[in-house]
Amino acid sequence: MVKSKTKVDILAIGVHPDDVELSCSGTLLRHIDLGHKVAILDLTEGELGTRGNATLRKKEARKAAEILGVDDLEILKIPDGFFEPTPEYKLQIAAAVRRYQPEIVLANAIDDRHPDHGRAARLIYDACFLAGLNKVETHDRDGHRQERWRPKAIYNYVQDKMLLADVIVDITPYMDKKMESILAYSSQFYDPESMEADSPISGADFLEYIKARARGYGRQIGVEYGEGFTVSRPIGSSNLLELI
């Protein structure tokens, strides 16, 4: 079972259910193993996806969350495909950031094939900034005003485009579990018996691409599999040996 809501160390945000699993679930698994608390926040229900529907994708998202062992999964109802960076949506995300109080946020790719990804990246960045402003008012589910909170860092995971990564995380021990969480979205990926229309991610070659991409990033740091992230500001460290 997904555990009860609590302050987390990492909040992984995706505009669509399956974005997180495809792009950074190995990183989540590694940090869960290290004892950190992790939650996933999906901004939309993915209702415009070529395959499946909102009800099914929410069910699949819960199954993936169980496989990963995250502390919580939350799915907002921002409209898939047609959202803009409005104050309403920024405040919804800011409220979630204040609720989970993450040290780190993982967010959609800043540039990608799917236009939702880049727009979501900016929306998440703005929401995290607003969450740290005392005069920006949001409320918890009981109607109490939330205290300000701003994550220490935002890392944008790589999605369809093979971007030059600023940070690569070794996920070698977690690749199989990552793929298991991806396949929880059975409506979206390769199924030779499916009667639904094909999509850019429904072919068997796409799952092979996910593994190949992880191999490509892993090779850059001398491991078998890796996940890449970009950052908008320099990464700070007091110990260069920690960055090896």
Buried (B, 14 or more C-beta within 10 A) or exposed (E): EBEEEEBBBBBBBBBBBBBBBBBBBBBBBBBBEEEBBBBBBBBBBBBBBEBBEBEBBBBBBBBBBBBBBBBBBBBBEBEBBEBEBEEEBBBBBBBBBBBBBBBBBBBBBBBBEBEBBBBBBEBBBBBBBBBBEEEBEBEEEEEEEBEBBBBEBBBBBBBBEEBEBBBBBBBBBBBEBBBBBBBBBBBBBBEEEBEEEEBEBBEEEBBEBBEEBBBBBBEEBEBEBBBBBBBEEEEEEEEEEEEE
